[in-house]
Amino acid sequence: MKYLLCFLFMFLSLTGCMNEAELKALSKKNNHYNDSTSLNVLYSKKSEFAIVVHGGAGTILKENMSPEKEAGYKAKLEEAIRIGYNILKDGGSSLDAVQKTINVLEDSPLFNAGKGAVFTNAETNELDASIMDGKTLNAGASAGTTTVKNPIDLARAIMESSPHVMLSGEGAEVFAQEQGLEVVGSDYFFTQSRYESLKNAKENEKKKVANNKTALFDSSIKDSKFGTVGCVALDKNGNLAAGTSTGGMTNKRRGRIGDSPIIGAGTYANNNTCAVSSTGSGEYFIRGMVAYDISVLMEYKGLSLKDAANEVIQNKLPSIGDGAGNGGIIALDKYGNLVMEFNTAGMYRASMNDKGELFIGIYKD
């Protein structure tokens, strides 16, 4: 077997990177491939470094999007990913690239994170975030903060400057101040569009109650969660990192925490497999441990990143809660292969590789 692998890598170095089908065919010819065998041992590294970003998934339809708004989303996605790309290009770490990329999206009112965070049913903004280092499996997360301008910065500070993985609420905010992070007043997070969404959600809730129907899974409420932002990156040293930041779900109860700050559900990174950031129906992503599930399918079943992501997002997640498990993920494996998998009508997303090739997408193409 080892002689075959040596031959494969020598062959690939001479002829260029083969696609997945060609690799399978070559290996199967030599009786060393089956559907449960990991393709990781067959891939040559596709990218020296790479970065992928998302701005949330949901019912995103082109007919509901003005040309101006579409252009605005694409411009902000490109601005964000180029920040991270330049860090990676200059030899910076995947952690730095993830954090600084997410900062750009947190500072924009277009996305449900930081400045654009949605409102709770008490008309407050409660923000969550997490980050993970694929090299060390160290992680940090913050939940339910109301004064921290950039929650992803707090998540990283918790990871690197505390013995804990997650801090929440007032305790997290005190720690943020001790670390010198920027804090703001509640008015910073106010945006009229998000406030109108809250009022609409409350009206829908009243109508549901009046008709003796549950309002918990009203689609207008669910989809308003999907502006969550996230980023995954692979640096030149071969290290993966992932991060996610969100304002949660419109009209959520005070104190509700979704998947975004939960390691293994909203965020996961492991140099041996992949880095993942999630966006969607948080309660279901938690139950399915979506980000970690993709990793373990690669580790234990030998699936490629593409196959693992497809299995989890298209098959396993929708089976939870009678089809209510909606959303998507972005992910990178240790070879620079990327996926942007979602089971909704759209997902704000972008990617760049070491060749500087940029992709930006919104709708299900």
PASEZA-946754 format. One record per residue (C-alpha): residue number from 0; residue in one letter; x, y, z. Coordinates in Angstrom, 3 decimals. Example, Ala and Ser with C-alpha at 12.3 -4.5 7.8 and 13.67 -1.06 7.14 Angstrom:
% PASEZA-946754
<resi->0 | resn->A | u->12.300 | v->-4.500 | w->7.800> $
<resi->1 | resn->S | u->13.670 | v->-1.060 | w->7.140> $
***
This chain:
% PASEZA-946754
<resi->0 | resn->M | u->0.000 | v->0.000 | w->0.000> $
<resi->1 | resn->K | u->2.749 | v->2.449 | w->0.942> $
<resi->2 | resn->Y | u->4.436 | v->1.881 | w->-2.432> $
<resi->3 | resn->L | u->1.160 | v->2.660 | w->-4.195> $
<resi->4 | resn->L | u->0.764 | v->5.896 | w->-2.252> $
<resi->5 | resn->C | u->4.327 | v->6.929 | w->-3.033> $
<resi->6 | resn->F | u->3.654 | v->6.271 | w->-6.688> $
<resi->7 | resn->L | u->0.423 | v->8.293 | w->-6.548> $
<resi->8 | resn->F | u->2.067 | v->11.327 | w->-5.004> $
<resi->9 | resn->M | u->5.000 | v->11.171 | w->-7.459> $
<resi->10 | resn->F | u->2.529 | v->10.827 | w->-10.319> $
<resi->11 | resn->L | u->0.441 | v->13.780 | w->-9.096> $
<resi->12 | resn->S | u->3.502 | v->15.982 | w->-8.712> $
<resi->13 | resn->L | u->4.354 | v->15.345 | w->-12.358> $
<resi->14 | resn->T | u->0.912 | v->15.543 | w->-13.876> $
<resi->15 | resn->G | u->-0.919 | v->18.013 | w->-11.633> $
<resi->16 | resn->C | u->-3.784 | v->17.510 | w->-9.238> $
<resi->17 | resn->M | u->-6.324 | v->14.905 | w->-10.299> $
<resi->18 | resn->N | u->-9.989 | v->15.278 | w->-9.615> $
<resi->19 | resn->E | u->-11.874 | v->13.038 | w->-7.220> $
<resi->20 | resn->A | u->-13.282 | v->10.756 | w->-9.910> $
<resi->21 | resn->E | u->-9.844 | v->10.187 | w->-11.440> $
<resi->22 | resn->L | u->-8.332 | v->9.408 | w->-8.048> $
<resi->23 | resn->K | u->-11.089 | v->6.905 | w->-7.288> $
<resi->24 | resn->A | u->-10.678 | v->5.222 | w->-10.650> $
<resi->25 | resn->L | u->-6.904 | v->4.926 | w->-10.337> $
<resi->26 | resn->S | u->-7.092 | v->3.569 | w->-6.807> $
<resi->27 | resn->K | u->-9.954 | v->1.175 | w->-7.576> $
<resi->28 | resn->K | u->-7.963 | v->-0.182 | w->-10.476> $
<resi->29 | resn->N | u->-5.289 | v->-1.164 | w->-7.981> $
<resi->30 | resn->N | u->-7.891 | v->-2.521 | w->-5.520> $
<resi->31 | resn->H | u->-7.075 | v->0.058 | w->-2.879> $
<resi->32 | resn->Y | u->-10.277 | v->2.118 | w->-2.896> $
<resi->33 | resn->N | u->-13.834 | v->1.546 | w->-1.778> $
<resi->34 | resn->D | u->-16.643 | v->3.902 | w->-0.853> $
<resi->35 | resn->S | u->-15.705 | v->3.832 | w->2.842> $
<resi->36 | resn->T | u->-12.033 | v->4.568 | w->2.206> $
<resi->37 | resn->S | u->-10.860 | v->8.082 | w->2.975> $
<resi->38 | resn->L | u->-9.852 | v->10.083 | w->-0.048> $
<resi->39 | resn->N | u->-7.582 | v->12.133 | w->2.219> $
<resi->40 | resn->V | u->-4.722 | v->9.684 | w->1.644> $
<resi->41 | resn->L | u->-5.167 | v->10.117 | w->-2.104> $
<resi->42 | resn->Y | u->-5.519 | v->13.873 | w->-2.442> $
<resi->43 | resn->S | u->-2.578 | v->16.055 | w->-3.250> $
<resi->44 | resn->K | u->-2.976 | v->19.379 | w->-1.493> $
<resi->45 | resn->K | u->-5.156 | v->21.612 | w->-3.627> $
<resi->46 | resn->S | u->-4.431 | v->24.920 | w->-1.921> $
<resi->47 | resn->E | u->-1.533 | v->26.205 | w->0.150> $
<resi->48 | resn->F | u->-4.092 | v->28.358 | w->1.947> $
<resi->49 | resn->A | u->-7.795 | v->29.133 | w->1.574> $
<resi->50 | resn->I | u->-10.648 | v->30.970 | w->3.239> $
<resi->51 | resn->V | u->-14.450 | v->30.707 | w->3.156> $
<resi->52 | resn->V | u->-17.056 | v->33.004 | w->4.689> $
<resi->53 | resn->H | u->-20.823 | v->32.931 | w->5.166> $
<resi->54 | resn->G | u->-23.366 | v->35.579 | w->6.090> $
<resi->55 | resn->G | u->-26.270 | v->33.286 | w->6.910> $
<resi->56 | resn->A | u->-28.645 | v->30.916 | w->5.136> $
<resi->57 | resn->G | u->-32.412 | v->30.999 | w->4.768> $
<resi->58 | resn->T | u->-35.269 | v->31.904 | w->2.459> $
<resi->59 | resn->I | u->-33.143 | v->34.153 | w->0.280> $
<resi->60 | resn->L | u->-34.854 | v->34.575 | w->-3.076> $
<resi->61 | resn->K | u->-33.665 | v->36.681 | w->-5.998> $
<resi->62 | resn->E | u->-37.178 | v->37.991 | w->-6.652> $
<resi->63 | resn->N | u->-37.218 | v->39.489 | w->-3.152> $
<resi->64 | resn->M | u->-33.814 | v->41.161 | w->-3.501> $
<resi->65 | resn->S | u->-33.316 | v->44.574 | w->-5.069> $
<resi->66 | resn->P | u->-30.229 | v->45.014 | w->-7.275> $
<resi->67 | resn->E | u->-28.914 | v->47.608 | w->-4.815> $
<resi->68 | resn->K | u->-29.293 | v->45.324 | w->-1.813> $
<resi->69 | resn->E | u->-27.748 | v->42.380 | w->-3.630> $
<resi->70 | resn->A | u->-24.781 | v->44.524 | w->-4.620> $
<resi->71 | resn->G | u->-24.430 | v->45.678 | w->-1.022> $
<resi->72 | resn->Y | u->-24.270 | v->42.131 | w->0.326> $
<resi->73 | resn->K | u->-21.750 | v->41.052 | w->-2.307> $
<resi->74 | resn->A | u->-19.553 | v->44.077 | w->-1.691> $
<resi->75 | resn->K | u->-19.453 | v->43.459 | w->2.052> $
<resi->76 | resn->L | u->-18.713 | v->39.746 | w->1.607> $
<resi->77 | resn->E | u->-15.853 | v->40.598 | w->-0.723> $
<resi->78 | resn->E | u->-14.507 | v->43.263 | w->1.635> $
<resi->79 | resn->A | u->-14.544 | v->40.790 | w->4.509> $
<resi->80 | resn->I | u->-12.963 | v->37.845 | w->2.742> $
<resi->81 | resn->R | u->-10.189 | v->39.934 | w->1.222> $
<resi->82 | resn->I | u->-9.153 | v->41.000 | w->4.724> $
<resi->83 | resn->G | u->-8.667 | v->37.380 | w->5.699> $
<resi->84 | resn->Y | u->-7.148 | v->36.427 | w->2.356> $
<resi->85 | resn->N | u->-4.444 | v->39.081 | w->2.679> $
<resi->86 | resn->I | u->-3.586 | v->37.879 | w->6.181> $
<resi->87 | resn->L | u->-3.161 | v->34.335 | w->4.898> $
<resi->88 | resn->K | u->-1.259 | v->35.429 | w->1.789> $
<resi->89 | resn->D | u->1.245 | v->37.288 | w->3.980> $
<resi->90 | resn->G | u->1.814 | v->34.195 | w->6.108> $
<resi->91 | resn->G | u->-0.556 | v->35.086 | w->8.932> $
<resi->92 | resn->S | u->-2.443 | v->32.581 | w->11.035> $
<resi->93 | resn->S | u->-5.822 | v->31.077 | w->10.240> $
<resi->94 | resn->L | u->-7.069 | v->32.325 | w->13.632> $
<resi->95 | resn->D | u->-6.193 | v->35.921 | w->12.749> $
<resi->96 | resn->A | u->-7.807 | v->35.559 | w->9.330> $
<resi->97 | resn->V | u->-11.029 | v->34.185 | w->10.811> $
<resi->98 | resn->Q | u->-11.260 | v->36.821 | w->13.513> $
<resi->99 | resn->K | u->-10.545 | v->39.832 | w->11.300> $
<resi->100 | resn->T | u->-12.854 | v->38.616 | w->8.549> $
<resi->101 | resn->I | u->-15.725 | v->38.204 | w->11.008> $
<resi->102 | resn->N | u->-15.015 | v->41.656 | w->12.444> $
<resi->103 | resn->V | u->-15.944 | v->43.216 | w->9.097> $
<resi->104 | resn->L | u->-19.288 | v->41.403 | w->9.047> $
<resi->105 | resn->E | u->-19.973 | v->42.182 | w->12.722> $
<resi->106 | resn->D | u->-19.499 | v->45.884 | w->11.968> $
<resi->107 | resn->S | u->-22.063 | v->45.816 | w->9.160> $
<resi->108 | resn->P | u->-25.818 | v->46.236 | w->9.756> $
<resi->109 | resn->L | u->-26.487 | v->43.851 | w->6.850> $
<resi->110 | resn->F | u->-25.845 | v->40.728 | w->8.920> $
<resi->111 | resn->N | u->-27.307 | v->39.307 | w->12.109> $
<resi->112 | resn->A | u->-24.120 | v->39.701 | w->14.141> $
<resi->113 | resn->G | u->-22.622 | v->42.621 | w->16.028> $
<resi->114 | resn->K | u->-24.068 | v->45.875 | w->14.680> $
<resi->115 | resn->G | u->-26.896 | v->44.123 | w->12.811> $
<resi->116 | resn->A | u->-27.976 | v->41.840 | w->15.672> $
<resi->117 | resn->V | u->-31.672 | v->41.007 | w->15.911> $
<resi->118 | resn->F | u->-33.888 | v->41.758 | w->18.925> $
<resi->119 | resn->T | u->-35.124 | v->39.476 | w->21.686> $
<resi->120 | resn->N | u->-38.773 | v->39.555 | w->22.722> $
<resi->121 | resn->A | u->-37.699 | v->41.959 | w->25.483> $
<resi->122 | resn->E | u->-36.351 | v->44.350 | w->22.805> $
<resi->123 | resn->T | u->-32.733 | v->43.751 | w->23.768> $
<resi->124 | resn->N | u->-29.796 | v->42.471 | w->21.706> $
<resi->125 | resn->E | u->-27.984 | v->39.390 | w->23.010> $
<resi->126 | resn->L | u->-24.960 | v->38.243 | w->21.047> $
<resi->127 | resn->D | u->-23.093 | v->34.925 | w->20.833> $
<resi->128 | resn->A | u->-19.797 | v->33.904 | w->19.220> $
<resi->129 | resn->S | u->-17.167 | v->31.178 | w->19.173> $
<resi->130 | resn->I | u->-13.767 | v->30.415 | w->17.682> $
<resi->131 | resn->M | u->-11.651 | v->27.261 | w->17.524> $
<resi->132 | resn->D | u->-8.023 | v->26.440 | w->16.756> $
<resi->133 | resn->G | u->-7.654 | v->23.266 | w->14.695> $
<resi->134 | resn->K | u->-4.030 | v->22.754 | w->15.754> $
<resi->135 | resn->T | u->-4.581 | v->22.625 | w->19.518> $
<resi->136 | resn->L | u->-8.365 | v->22.021 | w->19.677> $
<resi->137 | resn->N | u->-8.467 | v->25.027 | w->21.978> $
<resi->138 | resn->A | u->-11.693 | v->27.016 | w->21.755> $
<resi->139 | resn->G | u->-13.425 | v->30.069 | w->23.175> $
<resi->140 | resn->A | u->-17.032 | v->31.218 | w->23.203> $
<resi->141 | resn->S | u->-19.206 | v->33.990 | w->24.585> $
<resi->142 | resn->A | u->-22.974 | v->33.967 | w->24.980> $
<resi->143 | resn->G | u->-25.678 | v->36.489 | w->25.773> $
<resi->144 | resn->T | u->-23.526 | v->39.617 | w->25.792> $
<resi->145 | resn->T | u->-25.138 | v->43.032 | w->25.331> $
<resi->146 | resn->T | u->-22.252 | v->45.512 | w->25.408> $
<resi->147 | resn->V | u->-19.336 | v->43.887 | w->23.550> $
<resi->148 | resn->K | u->-18.936 | v->45.475 | w->20.119> $
<resi->149 | resn->N | u->-17.225 | v->42.481 | w->18.511> $
<resi->150 | resn->P | u->-18.166 | v->39.198 | w->20.181> $
<resi->151 | resn->I | u->-15.668 | v->37.190 | w->18.109> $
<resi->152 | resn->D | u->-12.873 | v->39.181 | w->19.772> $
<resi->153 | resn->L | u->-14.265 | v->38.190 | w->23.159> $
<resi->154 | resn->A | u->-14.456 | v->34.542 | w->22.120> $
<resi->155 | resn->R | u->-10.785 | v->34.574 | w->21.172> $
<resi->156 | resn->A | u->-9.803 | v->36.359 | w->24.381> $
<resi->157 | resn->I | u->-11.644 | v->33.687 | w->26.395> $
<resi->158 | resn->M | u->-9.780 | v->31.003 | w->24.444> $
<resi->159 | resn->E | u->-6.344 | v->32.524 | w->24.893> $
<resi->160 | resn->S | u->-6.538 | v->34.417 | w->28.207> $
<resi->161 | resn->S | u->-8.753 | v->32.288 | w->30.438> $
<resi->162 | resn->P | u->-8.908 | v->28.640 | w->31.540> $
<resi->163 | resn->H | u->-12.491 | v->28.426 | w->30.262> $
<resi->164 | resn->V | u->-14.177 | v->27.670 | w->26.945> $
<resi->165 | resn->M | u->-17.375 | v->29.698 | w->27.419> $
<resi->166 | resn->L | u->-18.394 | v->32.747 | w->29.417> $
<resi->167 | resn->S | u->-21.879 | v->34.252 | w->29.338> $
<resi->168 | resn->G | u->-23.830 | v->37.363 | w->30.212> $
<resi->169 | resn->E | u->-22.495 | v->39.802 | w->32.773> $
<resi->170 | resn->G | u->-19.479 | v->37.638 | w->33.598> $
<resi->171 | resn->A | u->-18.413 | v->37.630 | w->29.973> $
<resi->172 | resn->E | u->-18.821 | v->41.398 | w->29.764> $
<resi->173 | resn->V | u->-16.691 | v->41.967 | w->32.877> $
<resi->174 | resn->F | u->-13.999 | v->39.761 | w->31.344> $
<resi->175 | resn->A | u->-14.207 | v->41.734 | w->28.088> $
<resi->176 | resn->Q | u->-13.551 | v->44.978 | w->29.971> $
<resi->177 | resn->E | u->-10.633 | v->43.393 | w->31.820> $
<resi->178 | resn->Q | u->-9.169 | v->42.412 | w->28.446> $
<resi->179 | resn->G | u->-9.533 | v->45.940 | w->27.089> $
<resi->180 | resn->L | u->-12.077 | v->45.018 | w->24.440> $
<resi->181 | resn->E | u->-14.355 | v->47.716 | w->23.041> $
<resi->182 | resn->V | u->-17.724 | v->47.991 | w->24.772> $
<resi->183 | resn->V | u->-20.690 | v->50.025 | w->23.548> $
<resi->184 | resn->G | u->-24.103 | v->51.178 | w->24.694> $
<resi->185 | resn->S | u->-27.256 | v->49.296 | w->23.730> $
<resi->186 | resn->D | u->-28.134 | v->51.995 | w->21.186> $
<resi->187 | resn->Y | u->-25.152 | v->50.887 | w->19.062> $
<resi->188 | resn->F | u->-26.993 | v->47.694 | w->18.113> $
<resi->189 | resn->F | u->-30.277 | v->49.377 | w->17.233> $
<resi->190 | resn->T | u->-31.240 | v->49.202 | w->13.564> $
<resi->191 | resn->Q | u->-34.721 | v->50.111 | w->12.369> $
<resi->192 | resn->S | u->-35.029 | v->47.113 | w->10.046> $
<resi->193 | resn->R | u->-34.283 | v->44.656 | w->12.854> $
<resi->194 | resn->Y | u->-36.758 | v->46.417 | w->15.135> $
<resi->195 | resn->E | u->-39.442 | v->46.181 | w->12.458> $
<resi->196 | resn->S | u->-38.686 | v->42.468 | w->12.139> $
<resi->197 | resn->L | u->-39.293 | v->42.075 | w->15.862> $
<resi->198 | resn->K | u->-42.646 | v->43.851 | w->15.653> $
<resi->199 | resn->N | u->-43.682 | v->41.669 | w->12.712> $
<resi->200 | resn->A | u->-42.648 | v->38.530 | w->14.567> $
<resi->201 | resn->K | u->-44.686 | v->39.550 | w->17.615> $
<resi->202 | resn->E | u->-47.732 | v->40.208 | w->15.456> $
<resi->203 | resn->N | u->-47.380 | v->36.792 | w->13.838> $
<resi->204 | resn->E | u->-47.061 | v->35.259 | w->17.279> $
<resi->205 | resn->K | u->-50.294 | v->36.907 | w->18.437> $
<resi->206 | resn->K | u->-52.140 | v->35.631 | w->15.373> $
<resi->207 | resn->K | u->-50.893 | v->32.113 | w->15.960> $
<resi->208 | resn->V | u->-51.940 | v->32.183 | w->19.599> $
<resi->209 | resn->A | u->-55.334 | v->33.588 | w->18.674> $
<resi->210 | resn->N | u->-55.820 | v->30.668 | w->16.301> $
<resi->211 | resn->N | u->-54.650 | v->28.156 | w->18.912> $
<resi->212 | resn->K | u->-51.520 | v->27.354 | w->16.921> $
<resi->213 | resn->T | u->-47.951 | v->27.319 | w->18.121> $
<resi->214 | resn->A | u->-45.805 | v->30.303 | w->17.178> $
<resi->215 | resn->L | u->-42.527 | v->28.654 | w->18.084> $
<resi->216 | resn->F | u->-41.610 | v->27.555 | w->14.566> $
<resi->217 | resn->D | u->-43.206 | v->30.314 | w->12.510> $
<resi->218 | resn->S | u->-41.110 | v->30.599 | w->9.353> $
<resi->219 | resn->S | u->-40.903 | v->34.386 | w->9.545> $
<resi->220 | resn->I | u->-39.261 | v->34.013 | w->12.943> $
<resi->221 | resn->K | u->-37.013 | v->31.088 | w->12.044> $
<resi->222 | resn->D | u->-35.546 | v->32.611 | w->8.929> $
<resi->223 | resn->S | u->-34.719 | v->35.875 | w->10.678> $
<resi->224 | resn->K | u->-32.046 | v->33.982 | w->12.603> $
<resi->225 | resn->F | u->-30.132 | v->33.056 | w->9.524> $
<resi->226 | resn->G | u->-28.005 | v->36.207 | w->9.196> $
<resi->227 | resn->T | u->-25.378 | v->34.554 | w->11.394> $
<resi->228 | resn->V | u->-21.828 | v->35.083 | w->10.088> $
<resi->229 | resn->G | u->-18.904 | v->32.707 | w->10.050> $
<resi->230 | resn->C | u->-15.495 | v->32.020 | w->8.586> $
<resi->231 | resn->V | u->-13.144 | v->29.058 | w->8.152> $
<resi->232 | resn->A | u->-9.520 | v->29.307 | w->7.056> $
<resi->233 | resn->L | u->-6.439 | v->27.216 | w->6.292> $
<resi->234 | resn->D | u->-3.067 | v->28.950 | w->6.637> $
<resi->235 | resn->K | u->0.333 | v->28.262 | w->5.074> $
<resi->236 | resn->N | u->1.398 | v->26.274 | w->8.130> $
<resi->237 | resn->G | u->-1.444 | v->23.832 | w->7.558> $
<resi->238 | resn->N | u->-3.504 | v->25.020 | w->10.492> $
<resi->239 | resn->L | u->-7.296 | v->25.227 | w->10.320> $
<resi->240 | resn->A | u->-9.527 | v->27.600 | w->12.272> $
<resi->241 | resn->A | u->-13.245 | v->28.332 | w->12.429> $
<resi->242 | resn->G | u->-15.372 | v->31.071 | w->13.942> $
<resi->243 | resn->T | u->-19.051 | v->32.037 | w->14.133> $
<resi->244 | resn->S | u->-20.886 | v->35.128 | w->15.412> $
<resi->245 | resn->T | u->-24.617 | v->35.869 | w->15.714> $
<resi->246 | resn->G | u->-27.381 | v->37.931 | w->17.229> $
<resi->247 | resn->G | u->-29.492 | v->34.804 | w->17.550> $
<resi->248 | resn->M | u->-33.162 | v->34.516 | w->16.638> $
<resi->249 | resn->T | u->-35.628 | v->37.396 | w->16.283> $
<resi->250 | resn->N | u->-38.147 | v->37.387 | w->19.143> $
<resi->251 | resn->K | u->-36.179 | v->34.786 | w->21.099> $
<resi->252 | resn->R | u->-36.680 | v->34.650 | w->24.856> $
<resi->253 | resn->R | u->-34.092 | v->36.505 | w->26.900> $
<resi->254 | resn->G | u->-31.272 | v->34.137 | w->27.738> $
<resi->255 | resn->R | u->-31.828 | v->31.864 | w->24.736> $
<resi->256 | resn->I | u->-28.557 | v->30.511 | w->23.375> $
<resi->257 | resn->G | u->-28.331 | v->28.872 | w->19.977> $
<resi->258 | resn->D | u->-25.701 | v->26.797 | w->18.236> $
<resi->259 | resn->S | u->-23.245 | v->29.546 | w->17.305> $
<resi->260 | resn->P | u->-21.283 | v->29.617 | w->20.593> $
<resi->261 | resn->I | u->-21.451 | v->25.850 | w->21.108> $
<resi->262 | resn->I | u->-18.316 | v->24.027 | w->20.049> $
<resi->263 | resn->G | u->-19.262 | v->21.077 | w->17.881> $
<resi->264 | resn->A | u->-22.618 | v->22.521 | w->16.869> $
<resi->265 | resn->G | u->-21.975 | v->25.986 | w->15.425> $
<resi->266 | resn->T | u->-18.178 | v->25.852 | w->15.221> $
<resi->267 | resn->Y | u->-15.531 | v->23.150 | w->15.011> $
<resi->268 | resn->A | u->-11.931 | v->22.876 | w->13.782> $
<resi->269 | resn->N | u->-9.488 | v->19.988 | w->13.798> $
<resi->270 | resn->N | u->-6.305 | v->19.880 | w->11.733> $
<resi->271 | resn->N | u->-6.822 | v->16.162 | w->11.181> $
<resi->272 | resn->T | u->-10.139 | v->16.674 | w->9.408> $
<resi->273 | resn->C | u->-11.774 | v->20.037 | w->8.775> $
<resi->274 | resn->A | u->-12.990 | v->23.420 | w->9.998> $
<resi->275 | resn->V | u->-16.739 | v->24.155 | w->10.005> $
<resi->276 | resn->S | u->-18.994 | v->27.146 | w->10.702> $
<resi->277 | resn->S | u->-22.770 | v->26.695 | w->10.802> $
<resi->278 | resn->T | u->-25.843 | v->28.835 | w->10.226> $
<resi->279 | resn->G | u->-29.458 | v->27.811 | w->10.571> $
<resi->280 | resn->S | u->-32.065 | v->26.557 | w->13.020> $
<resi->281 | resn->G | u->-29.881 | v->26.566 | w->16.096> $
<resi->282 | resn->E | u->-31.913 | v->24.175 | w->18.198> $
<resi->283 | resn->Y | u->-31.520 | v->21.502 | w->15.528> $
<resi->284 | resn->F | u->-27.858 | v->22.180 | w->14.886> $
<resi->285 | resn->I | u->-27.285 | v->21.640 | w->18.609> $
<resi->286 | resn->R | u->-29.210 | v->18.371 | w->18.657> $
<resi->287 | resn->G | u->-27.329 | v->17.117 | w->15.611> $
<resi->288 | resn->M | u->-23.921 | v->18.472 | w->16.725> $
<resi->289 | resn->V | u->-23.627 | v->19.366 | w->13.063> $
<resi->290 | resn->A | u->-20.101 | v->20.788 | w->12.861> $
<resi->291 | resn->Y | u->-18.560 | v->17.917 | w->14.816> $
<resi->292 | resn->D | u->-20.643 | v->15.329 | w->12.993> $
<resi->293 | resn->I | u->-19.082 | v->16.349 | w->9.691> $
<resi->294 | resn->S | u->-15.618 | v->15.973 | w->11.213> $
<resi->295 | resn->V | u->-16.255 | v->12.531 | w->12.681> $
<resi->296 | resn->L | u->-17.752 | v->11.223 | w->9.460> $
<resi->297 | resn->M | u->-14.436 | v->12.092 | w->7.868> $
<resi->298 | resn->E | u->-12.374 | v->10.685 | w->10.733> $
<resi->299 | resn->Y | u->-14.251 | v->7.468 | w->11.484> $
<resi->300 | resn->K | u->-15.968 | v->6.609 | w->8.198> $
<resi->301 | resn->G | u->-13.333 | v->7.994 | w->5.849> $
<resi->302 | resn->L | u->-15.721 | v->10.234 | w->3.939> $
<resi->303 | resn->S | u->-14.453 | v->13.189 | w->1.946> $
<resi->304 | resn->L | u->-15.423 | v->16.634 | w->3.224> $
<resi->305 | resn->K | u->-17.888 | v->16.992 | w->0.372> $
<resi->306 | resn->D | u->-19.615 | v->13.693 | w->1.110> $
<resi->307 | resn->A | u->-19.671 | v->14.270 | w->4.867> $
<resi->308 | resn->A | u->-21.188 | v->17.741 | w->4.523> $
<resi->309 | resn->N | u->-23.792 | v->16.498 | w->2.072> $
<resi->310 | resn->E | u->-24.809 | v->13.636 | w->4.352> $
<resi->311 | resn->V | u->-25.221 | v->15.870 | w->7.392> $
<resi->312 | resn->I | u->-26.894 | v->18.904 | w->5.781> $
<resi->313 | resn->Q | u->-29.027 | v->17.221 | w->3.143> $
<resi->314 | resn->N | u->-29.965 | v->13.991 | w->4.945> $
<resi->315 | resn->K | u->-29.367 | v->13.926 | w->8.689> $
<resi->316 | resn->L | u->-30.247 | v->17.522 | w->9.648> $
<resi->317 | resn->P | u->-33.627 | v->17.688 | w->7.854> $
<resi->318 | resn->S | u->-34.650 | v->14.437 | w->9.561> $
<resi->319 | resn->I | u->-34.512 | v->16.154 | w->12.959> $
<resi->320 | resn->G | u->-37.769 | v->17.821 | w->14.000> $
<resi->321 | resn->D | u->-39.911 | v->16.723 | w->11.061> $
<resi->322 | resn->G | u->-37.933 | v->18.636 | w->8.482> $
<resi->323 | resn->A | u->-37.394 | v->21.785 | w->10.570> $
<resi->324 | resn->G | u->-33.616 | v->21.379 | w->10.539> $
<resi->325 | resn->N | u->-32.791 | v->24.053 | w->7.969> $
<resi->326 | resn->G | u->-29.564 | v->25.888 | w->7.305> $
<resi->327 | resn->G | u->-26.072 | v->25.340 | w->6.017> $
<resi->328 | resn->I | u->-22.354 | v->25.222 | w->6.681> $
<resi->329 | resn->I | u->-19.076 | v->26.323 | w->5.205> $
<resi->330 | resn->A | u->-16.047 | v->24.088 | w->5.653> $
<resi->331 | resn->L | u->-12.441 | v->23.496 | w->4.648> $
<resi->332 | resn->D | u->-10.427 | v->20.311 | w->4.988> $
<resi->333 | resn->K | u->-6.709 | v->20.096 | w->5.686> $
<resi->334 | resn->Y | u->-5.967 | v->19.913 | w->1.960> $
<resi->335 | resn->G | u->-7.750 | v->23.142 | w->1.110> $
<resi->336 | resn->N | u->-10.842 | v->21.476 | w->-0.348> $
<resi->337 | resn->L | u->-13.908 | v->23.555 | w->0.464> $
<resi->338 | resn->V | u->-17.659 | v->23.105 | w->0.642> $
<resi->339 | resn->M | u->-20.556 | v->25.528 | w->1.047> $
<resi->340 | resn->E | u->-23.477 | v->23.193 | w->1.730> $
<resi->341 | resn->F | u->-27.037 | v->24.350 | w->2.519> $
<resi->342 | resn->N | u->-30.589 | v->23.025 | w->2.300> $
<resi->343 | resn->T | u->-32.304 | v->26.420 | w->2.123> $
<resi->344 | resn->A | u->-33.140 | v->28.689 | w->-0.810> $
<resi->345 | resn->G | u->-29.911 | v->30.615 | w->-0.390> $
<resi->346 | resn->M | u->-26.821 | v->31.350 | w->1.681> $
<resi->347 | resn->Y | u->-24.616 | v->34.429 | w->1.616> $
<resi->348 | resn->R | u->-21.165 | v->33.007 | w->0.954> $
<resi->349 | resn->A | u->-17.734 | v->33.668 | w->-0.527> $
<resi->350 | resn->S | u->-14.418 | v->31.874 | w->-0.938> $
<resi->351 | resn->M | u->-10.838 | v->32.559 | w->-2.020> $
<resi->352 | resn->N | u->-7.916 | v->30.206 | w->-2.586> $
<resi->353 | resn->D | u->-4.164 | v->30.634 | w->-2.828> $
<resi->354 | resn->K | u->-4.497 | v->31.601 | w->-6.503> $
<resi->355 | resn->G | u->-6.611 | v->34.594 | w->-5.539> $
<resi->356 | resn->E | u->-9.705 | v->33.151 | w->-7.216> $
<resi->357 | resn->L | u->-12.811 | v->34.761 | w->-5.701> $
<resi->358 | resn->F | u->-16.304 | v->33.289 | w->-5.608> $
<resi->359 | resn->I | u->-19.354 | v->35.082 | w->-4.211> $
<resi->360 | resn->G | u->-22.793 | v->33.525 | w->-4.088> $
<resi->361 | resn->I | u->-26.207 | v->34.207 | w->-2.573> $
<resi->362 | resn->Y | u->-28.810 | v->31.947 | w->-4.178> $
<resi->363 | resn->K | u->-28.927 | v->28.214 | w->-4.728> $
<resi->364 | resn->D | u->-27.276 | v->27.960 | w->-8.118> $
***
